[in-house]
Structure formats: C-alpha cells, structure tokens
Amino acid sequence: IRDLFINRPDEGYVGLFGEVGQEGVTKNIAVVNVTVIGNDYVGGLVGHTEGGVSSSYSTGNVTGEENVGSLVGHNDGIVSNSHSSGSVTGDSRVGGLVGWNQAPLSNSYSSCSVTGNSSVGGLVGDNWQYKGSVSNCYSAGSVTGGRRVGGLIGLNDYGSVTHSYSASTVNGESDVGGLVGYNKG
C-alpha cells in the first residue's frame, strides 16, 4: 500500500489498521511512504495489536504523542520478521519499530530516525514487563530524546533482550545508552 495519509492528531488507535484483536494476524503487508499522524497508539501499519504482525514493513513518517512506532504503536501480540525505515516522532514510548512492546518481538530491525521525550528507542520505546522480549533484532538509525533513550530500547521495564544489537547514533539528556537507555530489571 503506497502513500497512505492519515491525519487524526486528536485520536487514538491510528494506523492502516487502528486495532487488531487476538484472532487477527497482520501478515505480508507493506505500507510505503506513509504519513500517519495520531495521538495515542499510533503506527504506520497497526495502532494496537493483540494478534501479531509478521513479514511486514513500513516506510515513511509517523507522528503521535504516546505509544508511537513506525510499524506498530502498541504490541501485545507477536511481531516477527518485520522492519521499518523513515522517521518516528512522539512524546513517550516512541520506537523505530514498536512504541510499547508487551510481547515477543523477533528477527526484526529498524533504520528509522526516532525523536521523543521519554522512553525513546531505535527499535522499541518501552519493552514492558515479563511478557516483553526482544530477540535477534537490531536498529541502525538515529535516536534523540530527553530521558530513557537507547539505541535499541529506551526503557527495558523487566523485559528480556537477547541476541540483539544497535548501530544507532544516540543523543539524550539522562539515562542514555547505546543499547538500552534505562534497564529496570
């Protein structure tokens, strides 16, 4: 799908698919040259998923406030074999691929330019609790933020990270890391 344009700055659950439930799987879909603007749960492909995303990618510009990702705003399903490029801008939980990750994320990468204030990561803004896992992933864009700014993950909030790396350039004010900005557990 090319040249998708969505301008809903005051709304949540914004993307090609605003929300995908547990039974839904988003697979083999590319959104190219997107411009997506929303408030909360904003993604180039999916705003919020409980079902999962596989073998998909997004390119373009995604902007929101919270839970903002180039591919997925909030992942509570499984994301695998996917990637993103372009730019992502938001306030908190801002990631090059996924803004807020609460589920397995594997075999994926991002080369996005990511800008935010808090919990800002080249791949994931916030990798949350024990369900959030990142494996066999990498990021290679630029990451700029205020606090909890990481090349791969901004805030690792008791999640797990294995066999992953970052080649991103990272700039921030506090809790800044080449891989993880702030590791909570």
Phi, psi and chi 1 to 4 in degrees:
 res  aa     phi    psi   chi1   chi2   chi3   chi4
   1 ILE       -  125.0  -64.0  171.0      -      -
   2 ARG  -109.6  148.6  -66.7 -172.7  176.7  -83.4
   3 ASP    57.7   36.9  -56.4  -41.6      -      -
   4 LEU   -64.8  130.4  173.3   68.6      -      -
   5 PHE  -129.0  119.0  178.7   80.8      -      -
   6 ILE  -130.6  125.1  -59.1  172.9      -      -
   7 ASN  -127.0   89.6 -174.3   13.6      -      -
   8 ARG  -133.7   66.9  -63.1 -179.2  178.6  173.1
   9 PRO   -63.5  -17.3   22.5  -31.5      -      -
  10 ASP  -104.3    5.1  -61.5  -37.5      -      -
  11 GLU  -113.2  156.4  -64.7 -178.2   28.9      -
  12 GLY  -104.9  169.9      -      -      -      -
  13 TYR    57.1   65.0  -58.7   93.2      -      -
  14 VAL  -118.6  131.5  178.8      -      -      -
  15 GLY   169.8 -177.0      -      -      -      -
  16 LEU   -53.2  -45.3  175.9   63.5      -      -
  17 PHE  -113.6  119.3  -58.6  102.9      -      -
  18 GLY   -65.9  -45.8      -      -      -      -
  19 GLU  -148.9  135.7 -172.6  169.4   11.8      -
  20 VAL  -123.5  124.8  176.8      -      -      -
  21 GLY   -77.5 -177.6      -      -      -      -
  22 GLN   -59.2  -34.0  -71.5 -178.9  -15.5      -
  23 GLU   -83.8  -11.6  -58.5  -58.9  -41.6      -
  24 GLY   -90.3  141.3      -      -      -      -
  25 VAL  -128.6  127.4  176.6      -      -      -
  26 THR   -98.2  114.0  -51.4      -      -      -
  27 LYS  -138.2  140.3 -173.8  174.8 -177.8  179.5
  28 ASN    56.3   45.2  -62.0  -37.7      -      -
  29 ILE  -122.6  134.1  -62.4  177.6      -      -
  30 ALA  -119.3  130.7      -      -      -      -
  31 VAL  -113.1  119.7  -73.7      -      -      -
  32 VAL  -116.2  133.3  178.4      -      -      -
  33 ASN    58.9   48.8 -166.5   34.6      -      -
  34 VAL   -82.0  153.5  -57.8      -      -      -
  35 THR  -130.8  108.7  -60.7      -      -      -
  36 VAL  -124.6  124.7  176.8      -      -      -
  37 ILE  -126.8  125.0  -58.9  165.8      -      -
  38 GLY  -149.7 -166.8      -      -      -      -
  39 ASN  -107.9  -72.4 -172.0  -50.2      -      -
  40 ASP  -122.6  144.8 -167.6    5.7      -      -
  41 TYR    57.5   70.8  -59.0  101.6      -      -
  42 VAL  -121.8  126.5 -176.6      -      -      -
  43 GLY  -144.2  152.3      -      -      -      -
  44 GLY   -63.0  -36.6      -      -      -      -
  45 LEU  -101.4  -52.8 -177.5   61.7      -      -
  46 VAL  -136.0  132.7 -177.7      -      -      -
  47 GLY   -71.3  -48.4      -      -      -      -
  48 HIS  -146.3  128.6  165.2   78.3      -      -
  49 THR  -128.1  137.0 -175.5      -      -      -
  50 GLU  -109.5  -13.3  -66.8  178.7    1.6      -
  51 GLY   -90.4  -46.2      -      -      -      -
  52 GLY   129.4  162.4      -      -      -      -
  53 VAL  -134.4  132.7  175.3      -      -      -
  54 SER  -142.2  148.8   67.8      -      -      -
  55 SER    48.4   49.3  -58.0      -      -      -
  56 SER  -134.4  162.1  -63.0      -      -      -
  57 TYR  -152.4  163.0   69.5   89.5      -      -
  58 SER  -136.7  139.4  169.9      -      -      -
  59 THR  -132.6  144.4   70.3      -      -      -
  60 GLY   132.1 -152.7      -      -      -      -
  61 ASN  -122.1  126.4  -56.8  -54.6      -      -
  62 VAL  -124.0  130.9  178.6      -      -      -
  63 THR  -133.8  136.9  -56.5      -      -      -
  64 GLY  -162.7 -165.5      -      -      -      -
  65 GLU  -105.0  -62.2  -70.5  -63.0  -43.8      -
  66 GLU  -125.8  148.8  -64.7 -176.8   26.3      -
  67 ASN    55.8   66.4  -51.8  -50.3      -      -
  68 VAL  -121.2  126.3 -175.2      -      -      -
  69 GLY  -141.4  151.6      -      -      -      -
  70 SER   -61.3  -38.4  178.8      -      -      -
  71 LEU   -99.0  -52.9 -169.1   71.7      -      -
  72 VAL  -134.1  132.2  177.7      -      -      -
  73 GLY   -72.3  -52.0      -      -      -      -
  74 HIS  -135.2  119.9  176.6 -138.5      -      -
  75 ASN  -104.3  117.0  175.0   41.2      -      -
  76 ASP  -125.5   24.4 -160.0   11.0      -      -
  77 GLY  -123.0 -130.0      -      -      -      -
  78 ILE  -132.2  129.2  -64.3  172.6      -      -
  79 VAL  -113.5  128.7  173.4      -      -      -
  80 SER  -148.3  153.5   63.4      -      -      -
  81 ASN    49.9   46.8  -58.0  -53.6      -      -
  82 SER  -133.5  162.7  -63.0      -      -      -
  83 HIS  -154.1  171.6   64.8  -86.2      -      -
  84 SER  -152.0  155.7   62.7      -      -      -
  85 SER  -150.0  161.1   63.1      -      -      -
  86 GLY   122.2 -139.7      -      -      -      -
  87 SER  -137.9  147.5   69.8      -      -      -
  88 VAL  -131.3  131.6 -175.8      -      -      -
  89 THR  -134.1  135.0  -54.9      -      -      -
  90 GLY  -166.7 -169.0      -      -      -      -
  91 ASP  -101.4  -59.6 -177.3   52.2      -      -
  92 SER  -134.0  152.0   64.2      -      -      -
  93 ARG    53.5   66.3  -70.2 -179.0  171.5  151.9
  94 VAL  -117.5  123.2 -175.4      -      -      -
  95 GLY  -135.0  151.7      -      -      -      -
  96 GLY   -62.5  -32.8      -      -      -      -
  97 LEU  -113.1  -51.5 -168.5   73.5      -      -
  98 VAL  -131.3  133.4  175.9      -      -      -
  99 GLY   -72.6  -57.9      -      -      -      -
 100 TRP  -125.8  116.8 -176.8   15.6      -      -
 101 ASN  -109.0  122.8 -175.3   51.9      -      -
 102 GLN  -124.6   26.1  -73.7 -173.6  -88.5      -
 103 ALA  -158.1  176.1      -      -      -      -
 104 PRO   -63.2  133.2  -25.0   35.5      -      -
 105 LEU  -129.6  120.4  167.2   56.5      -      -
 106 SER  -144.3  156.4   64.4      -      -      -
 107 ASN    50.3   46.9  -56.7  -49.6      -      -
 108 SER  -138.9  164.0  -61.4      -      -      -
 109 TYR  -153.5  164.9   68.8   90.6      -      -
 110 SER  -139.9  140.9  170.9      -      -      -
 111 SER  -120.4   27.3   58.7      -      -      -
 112 CYS   -74.1  154.7  -75.6      -      -      -
 113 SER   -90.1  121.2  168.7      -      -      -
 114 VAL  -119.8  130.5 -175.9      -      -      -
 115 THR  -133.7  131.9  -55.3      -      -      -
 116 GLY  -163.7 -168.9      -      -      -      -
 117 ASN  -107.2  -53.2 -178.9   39.0      -      -
 118 SER  -133.7  138.8  175.4      -      -      -
 119 SER    56.4   70.8  -60.3      -      -      -
 120 VAL  -120.6  123.6 -175.9      -      -      -
 121 GLY  -137.9  151.7      -      -      -      -
 122 GLY   -62.6  -31.0      -      -      -      -
 123 LEU  -112.4  -50.2 -173.0   77.4      -      -
 124 VAL  -133.7  135.2  173.3      -      -      -
 125 GLY   -73.0  -53.4      -      -      -      -
 126 ASP  -135.7  114.7 -175.0  -12.7      -      -
 127 ASN   -96.6  105.0 -170.1   41.4      -      -
 128 TRP  -104.8  132.0 -160.8   72.7      -      -
 129 GLN    54.3 -166.7  -63.5  -65.5  -34.2      -
 130 TYR   -76.3  -16.5  -57.4  100.5      -      -
 131 LYS   -78.8  -26.8  -64.1 -173.9  -28.7 -177.8
 132 GLY   -75.9  118.3      -      -      -      -
 133 SER  -137.8  140.7   65.2      -      -      -
 134 VAL  -122.9  123.0  173.9      -      -      -
 135 SER  -142.1  143.4   62.5      -      -      -
 136 ASN    52.5   48.9  -60.4  -48.2      -      -
 137 CYS  -128.1  161.7  -67.6      -      -      -
 138 TYR  -152.7  164.1   73.1   91.0      -      -
 139 SER  -133.6  150.0   59.8      -      -      -
 140 ALA  -147.3   30.3      -      -      -      -
 141 GLY  -105.9 -153.8      -      -      -      -
 142 SER  -115.4  142.2   64.7      -      -      -
 143 VAL  -128.0  126.2 -175.1      -      -      -
 144 THR  -132.9  129.8  -56.2      -      -      -
 145 GLY  -160.9 -173.9      -      -      -      -
 146 GLY   -92.4  -72.2      -      -      -      -
 147 ARG  -128.7  155.1   62.8 -170.5 -177.2   96.8
 148 ARG    56.4   65.7  -61.7  176.6  176.0  168.9
 149 VAL  -119.3  120.9 -177.0      -      -      -
 150 GLY  -133.8  149.8      -      -      -      -
 151 GLY   -59.9  -38.3      -      -      -      -
 152 LEU  -104.7  -50.9 -171.0   72.9      -      -
 153 ILE  -134.2  132.9  -61.9  170.0      -      -
 154 GLY   -72.5  -57.0      -      -      -      -
 155 LEU  -125.5  118.6  169.2   61.9      -      -
 156 ASN   -99.6   96.1 -172.1   44.3      -      -
 157 ASP   -95.3   74.9 -166.9   -1.7      -      -
 158 TYR    66.9   17.6  -63.3   98.8      -      -
 159 GLY   -85.8 -179.3      -      -      -      -
 160 SER  -119.1  148.1   66.6      -      -      -
 161 VAL  -134.0  121.9 -177.8      -      -      -
 162 THR  -137.0  146.4   56.4      -      -      -
 163 HIS    47.2   46.3  -54.9  -70.1      -      -
 164 SER  -134.5  157.7  -61.1      -      -      -
 165 TYR  -152.2  170.0   70.6   93.5      -      -
 166 SER  -135.0  137.5  171.8      -      -      -
 167 ALA  -116.6   21.4      -      -      -      -
 168 SER   -76.7  151.7  -62.2      -      -      -
 169 THR   -88.4  136.0   57.1      -      -      -
 170 VAL  -127.8  130.8 -176.2      -      -      -
 171 ASN  -134.6  131.7  -68.0  -70.2      -      -
 172 GLY  -161.1 -179.1      -      -      -      -
 173 GLU  -102.1  -39.8  -63.3  171.9   12.0      -
 174 SER  -149.6  153.5   63.9      -      -      -
 175 ASP    51.3   64.1  -60.4  -40.6      -      -
 176 VAL  -113.9  131.1 -179.8      -      -      -
 177 GLY  -142.5  150.8      -      -      -      -
 178 GLY   -64.9  -33.4      -      -      -      -
 179 LEU  -107.0  -58.5 -170.9   66.6      -      -
 180 VAL  -127.2  132.1  175.1      -      -      -
 181 GLY   -69.8  -52.1      -      -      -      -
 182 TYR  -139.6  120.1 -175.2   81.0      -      -
 183 ASN  -102.7  111.5 -172.0   29.7      -      -
 184 LYS   -88.1  -13.9 -147.6  171.4 -176.4 -178.6
 185 GLY  -155.3      -      -      -      -      -
